Amino acid sequence: MNYVYILRCSDGTLYTGWTNNLTKRISLHNAGRGAKYTKARRPVSLFYFETFPTKAEAMRREVAIKRLPREQKLALAKDFSVLP
C-alpha cells in the first residue's frame, strides 16, 4: 500500500509527502531523518492520509495536494480521525 500524508509540524506548518510505510516514515520525520523541512520543525504529527494501490498514483496525488492552498489542505482533514 502507498500513502500520501500531511503532517502538522510543531510550528503549525503542514508538510505533504508519500511513502509505502506510514508508521516508519513518521518515525523517521520525528527522528530528524525524514525530510530537511521537518527536521527543524519537530515533533510532527499525522494530520491526514490517503491510500493508493500504486506508487505512481500516490505521487500524483502528493503533487496535487502540494499545489493546494493551506485552507484546502485543512479542509481535507475536516472529518479525518482514523490513524494507522
N, C-alpha and C positions, 0 to 999 in steps of 0.2 A: 504494500500500500504506500502511496505517496501523499504527502501532506503539504498544504500551503498554510502558513500560520502567521498570526500577528502577535507580537509581544508588546507588552506595556513595560517600558523602561522605568527605572527609579525616578527619572526626571520628568515623567509623564509623556514622553515622546513614544511613538509607535514604530516598530520595526517589522517588516514583512520579509519572509523567506520561505524556502521549500526544503523538504527533507523526506527521507524514507524511514526515519526512525525519530519520531517526535520527542519522545521522552529523553533519549540520548542527546538530541540536538539542544533541547532546553538546558540540560545539564552542562553541555559544553559552553553555551552562552553564559551561564552563571559562573562557570569556572574561568571565564575570560578568554576562552579559545573558540568561541562561536563566530564572531564577526568583529571587525575593528570598531564598528559603530556601537555595538552593545558592550564592548569591553569597559568603556569608561562610564557606562550607564547602568551598572549592576546594582542590585539584583533585578532580573527581568521576570515577568510572569506571563503565562499564556493568556492571551486576550481573546483569541479566535482561531479556529482552524477549519479547513475543509479537506476532504479526502478525494483522491483520484486514482484510477487504476493504472495510469501510466505517468512516467516522469515528464514526458512532453506536455501532457495536459496540465500537470501541476505547475510546470514552469511558465506556461502561457497564462495561467490564472495569476501567478505571482506577479508577472509583468502588468496585468490588468489592474490588480489591486494596488500596486505601487503608483499607478497613474491616477488613482482616485484622490480627491481632496480628503483631508482628515475627517471632516464631518461625515462623509460617506463611509469611511472605514469604521468610524464609531457606530454608524447605523447598522453595519453588517453584524455587529456583535450585540445588538439591542436585546435579542432573546437568547443569546448564547449562554448556556450554563452547563454544558457537558464537557468534562475534562477527560483526557485519555487515560 
